[in-house]
Amino acid sequence: MAEKTCETCHWWVNPADKTIDPEAAAQCRRRAPRPRAAYEGGDNPPQIWPVTRKSDWCGEWESKKGWFG
């Protein structure tokens, strides 16, 4: 059985945002997006999905197996 971390979770998605290192972190898509609290404009839009490390975990992990394969 896979370790229950963000890396093996169905909800963990590599972002299109090039400022996030896809080898180290990605976005958790488990809950609805939230606006960034401190956004002052500029070139980068707010990240509305939480960014987590692949070794992070929570109590809502779901296997990637079964959803699409």
N, C-alpha and C positions, 0 to 999 in steps of 0.2 A: 504494500500500500504506500502511496506517495505521502511524503511529509506534508502536513496541512499548513502551508505557508502561502503567502501571496503569489509566489511564482507558480504554484500548482493549482491555483484557484480559477474557477470559471470567470469570475468577475474582474480579474486583473488583466488589463489591456494595454499593449504597447501604444503609446500616444503618437500622434502625428507631429506633436510639438518637438522640434529639433533641439530644444534646450535641455530636454530630459535624456539622460543616458539610458537607452533601452536595455543595456546589459545590467544596469544596476537598479533601475526604478521604472515604474509604469503607473498607470492610473487605475484606481479602484472604481468600478462602475456599478457597485452594489446598490447604492442609494441615488436619489435624484441629485443633480448637480446643485452646487451652492455658489453664490457670487463670492469673489475674493473680498475679504474685509477691507484691506488697505490697497486700493488701486488708484493711482494718480494719473492714469493715462500713459501716453508714450507709445513706443513701438510694439510692446508686447501686450497682448490682451490678457485679461485675468484667467488664471487656471481655475476652472470651476469644478473639476473632478479632483479628489484627493490623490496626491502622489505618494506612493508607498514603495519601500525597498522590497526586493524579492524575498528577503529573509523575514519580513514582517508577517504578522498573523493577526487574526481576530476570531471571534466566535461564530462568524457567519460563512465560513469557508464552504465552498461547493466544488466538487470534482469537475474537471474539464471533460472527463469521460461521461458519456451519456447525453450530453447536450448536442454534440455534433458528430459523434463518432462511435 
